Amino acid sequence: MNYTDRIKRLQRSLATHKLDSFLVTHPPNVRYLCGFTGSASALLISGRKATFFTDGRYITQAKEEIQGARVVIAQKPPLAAAAEWLAKKSPPTTVGIEGDHLTVAERARLVGLLPKGVRLKSSPPLVEQERLVKDSDEIELLRSAVLLGSSLFDVALKSIRPGVREIEVAAEMEYAARRAGADALSFETIIASGERSALPHGRASEAKIPASGFVVCDFGVILTGYCSDMTRTVYVGRPPDEARRLYEAVKSAQQAAVESVRPGVSVGEVDGAARKMLQREGLGRYFTHSTGHGVGLEIHESPRVAAGQKDVLGPGMVITIEPGAYIPGRWGVRIEDIVAVTETGCDVLTPTSKELITI
């Protein structure tokens, strides 16, 4: 990772936003800019310098991980140390803060520690805008995370049986993920069976898998800091024709959305491609969420792939494509891949078949 270049790009943007410096406190943004993976940090970036603050717990880790910034090991919380550093500068000065991430209490403490000549300004998501387009190193890290995550589906297929509790299936998958080297799970594993498959976020419960019905499996891992996200839906028992039609409709909608992904297309158009296909099958009202989202150092990043969204896709952007149809009291289906936008279209990173599997 070229952290120095990332910091330089952010430095060049400060003048555009009329900032003398920018205080980064959101851990994924700190990691993106300088490589630090710990939990206590603040990164202060001015036009020419970058100074990283942490506490004594991270002396060794900071020295090993930080690139492109001076490291300050403080005897106080990183935010307070950064404020003290700022207070030594000659006011007046304008400091950008991450308004979407700094709490009201943290901002109040920061104001209390700074002299009157220092002005805090909530800034646009400057780092998130940089993170929107992944470089080649990030794409490969995402690919590795997706491959590890997709291997868990085989574990799910071996575990899903009538009478087995959903949480038991999730536990087997999560254990396998850890044994395979995952940093953590991207989110709480979703195993939703029978009528619960109609819950878009039906996290694994004590419910037992029924003798017949859909099972939605939505899961992901974090590997080397980058997240994966994948959904497959299987059927336990012999699916009736109605179930097969529902599954095929969702699969066609998902494929239509994937095929629409290319540079210059808006995320709203991608959402529309999936939604139009489901509407054609009379299932539009059962698709109750957005078609996807960006993914990277966080499981949910920009852009939001939803109706009315104007963000335009470009090479290096990575999004999920995950339409679904959920019929309350009966069943639901969702299919999800991660795709990377290329110069001419997209690269589907998820390698797993989308044909209906019956158990």
Residue, then its C-alpha position, 0 to 999 in steps of 0.5 A: m500500500n502506498y500510504t504516502d501517496r494517499i496522505k499527499r492526495l488528502q493534503r492537496s485537497l485541504a486548500t480546496h475545502k479551506l482547511d489548514s489541517f484535517l483531524v482523522t479519527h475514524p479507525p478505518n480512515v486512519r488505517y487507510l491513510c497510514g496503515f495503523t490497525g489499533s483501536a486508539s488513534a488520531l491522525l492530524i494532517s496539515g499541508r506538509k506534515a502528517t502526525f499520528f497520535t496513540d498511547g503507550r499500549y501501541i508503541t511497538q505496533a505503531k512503529e511497525e505499521i505506521q507509514g508516511a506520518r510522524v508517530v507521537i506516543a502520548q500520555k493521554p487519549p489520542l484526541a486530547a494529544a492531537a488537541e494539545w498539539l494544535a493548541k501550540k500552533s499559532p491561531p487562527t487556524t481552521v481544522g477539519i473534523e470528521g463530522d460523520h464520526l466524531t461524537v457530540a461529546e468528543r467534539a465538545r471535549l475538543v473545543g474545550l481543549l483548543p484556544k479560541g483562535v482554532r476553528l473546527k469545521s465539519s468537513p465532507p467525507l474526504v477520506e471516504q471519497e478517496r476510498l471509493v476507488k480501490d487500487s490494485d492492491e486493495i482489489e487483490l485483498l478484497r479478492s482474497a477475502v471473497l475467496l475465503g468467505s465463499s469457502l464457508f458456503d461449503v461448510a453451510l451446505k454440510s451443516i444445513r439439515p432439517g432439525v438443525r438450529e440456525i445458530e448451529v449452522a452459523a457457528e460452524m461457518e464462523y469457526a471455519a472462518r477463524r480456522a482459515g485465518a479470518d480477522a473476524l466476521s464482516f457482520e453477524t451471520i444470517i441463516a434464515s430458514g422457512e418462514r424466517s427466510a422472508l426476513p431480509h436481515g434474519r440473523a441466525s436464531e434458535a429456530k430449527i431448519p424445517a423439513s421443507g423450505f428456503v434457507v437464506c445464507d448471508f455471511g462474510v469475513i474480514l481478511t487483512g482488514y478487507c471485508s467480503d459479503m455473499t448471499r446464497t439461498v438453498y432449498v431443503g426438500r423438494p422445491p415446488d414449481e412456485a419456489r423454483r419460479l421465485y428463485e429463478a426470478v431473483k437470479s435473473a434480477q441479480q444477473a441483470a444488475v451485474e450485467s448493467v455494471r460498467p463505467g459511466v452507469s449510475v448506481g440508480e440504473v444498476d438498482g433499476a435493472a434488478r428492480k425492473m426484472l422483479q417487477r416484470e415477474g410481479l415481485g416488485r413489491y417484495f423487493t424491499h431494500s436497495t440492490g447493493h452497497g460499496v464494500g472495502l475496509e468497512i462492510h457498508e461503504s459508498p456508493r449506495v446502490a439504490a433507486g434515485q442514487k446518482d453516483v456514477l460507477g468508475p473503474g476500481m469501485v467495488i459494490t455488492i449486487e444483492p436483490g431479493a424477494y421476500i413474501p411475508g409468512r411464506w419464504g424469501v430468496r436473496i442472491e449476492d455477489i461482490v463485483a469490481v468495476t473494470e475499464t469495460g464492465c465488471d469482474v465478479l469476484t464471488p466464484t460460487s455458482k448461483e444455480l439452485i441447490t437442494i438439500 
